[in-house]
Amino acid sequence: MKFRIFLLTASAVAALPAFAQESPVTDLAALRDEAASLFEPIPETPQSIANPEGGDSQALDPARIELGRKLFFDPRMSASQLISCQTCHNVGLGGVDSLPTSIGHGWQKGPRNAPTVLNSVFNIAQFWDGRAPDLAEQAKGPLQASVEMNNTPERLLETLNSMPGYVAEFSAAFPGSGDPVSFENFAEAIEQFEATLITPNAPLDRFLAGDDAALTKQQAAGLRAFIDTGCVGCHAGRNFGGDSYHPFGVVERPGGTILPEGDKGRFAVTETADDEYVFRAAPLRNVALTAPYFHSGAVWDLAEAVRIMSSSQIGTELTDEQAGDIVAFLGALTGDQPSIEHPVLPPRSDATPEPISMVR
């Protein structure tokens, strides 16, 4: 496993405060060229779903997207019939629930902060530890977790098959399937819908496309600092992260509130000692909307999160100006938020299982 570590040089520190005072014309052109070599814009429209095994991408299908939209919002997919995918990944809140850790069945607190669902289709894998290779596999996890939706595939399928509206929609969305209402098709439909939850047209994307006015002077200085201080070592590409794994605390491990000792990250997936306290680099798209931060959800202030990352991962203590500039730049990663109409869901029937109470 390779980890990229960037150290801040004395010359870089000296250059950063001066950058904001320089003429923006020539500097912005050079900055754009460098940024374009590190980052990619979010496409204007959903494209396809990449195959994690490297094969052909999966095309998006309107019928499956629409079915997935209903399943995403339907709380009857949980045993209590109170918790839906939208509960923890609220499309109107930047794709998160704005809690340190999510609340699930029986009002239990989950172990980790809910990652944003927005732009998640661009991640190399799902969950903080990357245990799900794609969004379809991810959709199966929370449904079966006792601390989340507390359901089973068998009970889920019983629920879906009890509603004629869902049976018809599964048949239309998966016409070549011998058994359209299946757990696999359920997960694929949610994956197809979630693949449409992208946020194009962020100021940074407009800047990459040639719009010099897209970034404020401070945001441009923050982009320069983001590159020069080494943030790009973990946060590059289309999603500004989400495509690599790194130990939390490369240089200095943060305290137990931020990095709980009991959560060893990717080690639980690989059982490899080198993966202790290793996590997928958090995607930074729309990060200004997704507080609190880190897998522990322990930090609410974005400037504080930036400082912790700088000292823990790079060994650099940012100046107030650098931290403020980087936070301003991170605001330029907020794109157009998806506007999703809450669907009208198929009605239950006499055969639909009754909810399992969360109150004892």
N, C-alpha and C positions, 0 to 999 in steps of 0.2 A: 504494500500500500504506500502510495506516495502522497506527501503533504507539502504544499507550497507555502513557504514562510517568507514574507517580505519584511525587511528591516528598513526603517526610516533613516536616511542619511542626514548629516548636518546641513548639507547644501539644500536638500529638499525642505527641511524645516525653515531655512532662511528664505526660500523662494515662495513658500505658500502665502504668507501675509502680503507680500508685494504683488502677487498675481491679481488681486482684486483691484489694484490701482493701475494696472497696465491697460493699454488700449485694447478694446475687445475685438477689433476687426481681425488682425493677423493672428492673435492668440486663439480666438474662437475657431478659426479655420484649422489650425494645428490641433487644437483640443478635439475637434470633431473627428478628424482623421484617426487620432489615437483611440478615441472612444469607439469609433466604428469597428476597430480591430478587436475590441474587447466585448462589446455588447451588441445585441440584435433587437430590433423593434418587435413589438407584439403585432401580429397581422391584424388587419382591419376586420376580417371575418374569420370564423372558425375554419380550420383547414382539414385536418384528419387526426387520427390517433396513432402515434408511433408505436411500432411493435417493440417491446422491451428486449426481445430476442434478436432483433436486427432484421426481421423480414419485412414484407410489404406493410405499409401503413394501412390502417383500417379506415375506410371512408365513413363519413357521417351520414346517417339516414334519418330523414325528417320524422318518420313514424316512430323510430326508436327514441329519438330526442324527445318527442312529445310524451311518450310513455314514461321515459326517465324523469321528465319534469314532474309528472304526477307522483311517481314513486318517491322522488326527492322530498316533496312537500307533505306526503301522506304520513301522519303519525301512527296510523294503524299498522304500519310495518314493524312497530315495536310491540313487545308483549303488553305493555301498559296502554298502548294506543294513544300515548301522549307525546312521545318523542319521535321526531322525524330527523332526516339528514339536515334539514334547514335549522333545527334547534341548535346544533353546535356549529353549523357552517352557514350562518345567516347571510344571504346574498346582499341584504341591505346594510350589513355592518362590515363590509370588506371581506366577507366570506368566513368570519369567525363569530364567536359568541361573546367576545369582550369580557371573558372571565379568566382568572389565573389558570384554572383547570375546569373542565366541563362537568356539569351535573347530570348524572344519568339515572338509571332505574333505582327506585328506592331512595332518591336524593343522595346517592353516593357521589363522592368526588372522584373524578378520573385522575389518573396518575400524571398526565401531561397536558400542556396547553394545546388547544385545538388549532392545527395549522389551517391557513386559509385555503379555501377551495378554489379561489380565483386564480387563474393561470396555472392550476396544478397539473394540467395536461402536459405542461412543458417540463415537469420535474423528471429526474432520472428514475425515481421510485417514490412511493408514498409512505407516510408516517415519518416521524423524526428519526427512526432507526432504519428506514428504508426496507421494512420487512415485506411490503407489498410491491410487486414489480410494476403494477399499473392501477388505474382507477377502478377497474372492475374488481380486482382482487381486494382493493381497499374497501370497497362498498360492502363486502362480505364480513369484514372484521367487526365494526361497531354493532352491526345487527346481532351478532352472536355473543358479544361481550356482556357478561353479567353486570358490569358496572356501567354499561351504556344502554343499548336497546333491549338486551336480555331476551332475545328471541331465538328461535331455532329455524333452520331451513324448512323443516317439516311443518311447523306452525305457520310460517310465512306463506308457504304454498297453499296450505289449507285456507288461509285468509284470502289470498288472491283468487283461488278457484271458487270461492263462495260468492264472488261478485261478478255477475255476468259482464259488466262493463269492462273489467280488467281482462277477463278471458277473451273477449272480442279484440281488445287492443293488443294483447300479446300475440294473438293469431295473425293480426294484420301486420305487426312489426316483425314477426319471425315466421313468414309464410312457408319457409322450407324446413321448418323444424318439426320433427315427429311429435314432440311434446313442447309446445310453445311456452307454457307456463312452467318454467324451470328456474332453479336458483341461478344457474349460469346466465340465462337470459335476463333475469331480474338485475343482476350485477352489470351486464353489458348495457342495458337500457340506461341505468344511472350513469355509467361511464360516458355514454354518448351525450347525455344532457350536460354533465359536468365539463365536457370538452368544449362546450359553447360558452362557458363562463370565463371569458377573457376580457382584458381591459386595455384596449389599444389607445393610441392618441395621447399618451402621457407627454408632458412637456419634453422629457428626454427623447422620446421617439420623434417628436417634431424637430428637435434640434438635430438629431441624426439625419433627418430628411433634408436638412439645409436651412431651417428657420433659425436665424441668429437671435431673434427676439423671443424664442420659446423659453429660454432660461433667463432668470434674473441674473444680475451681476454676482450676487452671493451664491446662487445655485451653480453658476459656472465655476466660481472659485471652489465650491464644494466638490464638484466633479473632479477638478484638478487635484484636490486633497484626497479624494476617495481613491484615485489612481496612485498618487505618489506615496501615500502612507501604507499602501499594500492591501487595502480592503478588497481589491480585485482578486487577491489570491484565492479567496473563497466565494466571492460574490461577483461573478461575471456571467456572460452568456445572455440568453434571451430573458431569463427570469431573475437575473442578478443573484444567482444561487440555485439551490435545489438540484445541482448536478454533480455533487461531490460530497465526500465524507471527511470530517476532520475532528480531531480530539478537541474537546472544550477545555481550554487551558494549555495551549501549546507552550507558552512561555511561563504563565503563572495561573494556577488553578483558582477560580473564584470561590467565594465562600459557599458553605453548605446550603444556604437559602437559595442561591442562584443555581448551584450545581449539587442537587441532593445526592448524597453518597450511595443511597440504595438504588438509584437509577443509573445503570452502567451503559445505557444507550445501545449501540449496535452489538455489543458483546452478547446480549441476549439472543441475537439472531445468528451470529457466526460462532459464538463460544470460542473466540480467538482472543488471547490476552491483549494483543495490540489494539483491539477494538473496544477496550474498556473506556467509557466516557467519550466515545466517538459518536457523533450525530451528523445527520445530513445538514449541510449548510442551509440555513433558512433563506428562502427566496425573499428578496427585498422589494419586489413590486408591491405597491400599495401599503408599504410598511407603516406609513404615517397613520393608517386607518386601523391597524391591527394590534394595538396595545391590549394587554401587557405582553412582554417579550420573553423570548427564550422558551425552551421546552418546559421549564418550571413555571412560566408565567409570573416570575417574581419581580419584574421591573416594569414600571408603568411609564417612565419617562424615556423618550427616544434618545435624548442627549446622553442620559446615563447609560443606556444600552450601548451606544456608540463608544463611549469611554471604556466600558467594561470589555468590549470586543477588542479595542485597540490595545489595552494593557495586557489582556489575557492571551490574545492570539498573536500579537505582533511585538509586544514589548515596548510600546510607544505610549507616552503620556501626551495626549493632545492638548494644545493650547485652547483657551476658550474660543478663540477665533476659528481655529480649525474645526472644533466640535460643532460650533454654530453653523459653519459653512457646510459641513457634511450633512447635518440635519436638514438644512435648507435644500440641499441637493436631493436627499431622500424624498422630500416632498414632491420633487419633480418626477418621481416614479409612479405617482398616482394617475392612473388612466381613466378612461370613460368607464363608469361602473355599469354592469349589466342591469338592464331594467326588465325584470321578470314578473309577469303577471301571475298571481297565485291561481293555480288551476282549480277548476271545479272537479271534484273527485268522484269516482263511481260510488254509488250508494251501497251500503252493506245490505245483506240479505238475512233471512232467518238462520242461514247456515254459517254466517260469519262468527268466528269465535269471539266470546266476550273478553274484554280486557282483563289482564291480571293486575290487581290493585298494587300501587306502589306504597300504599299506606298500610301499616300493620298495626 
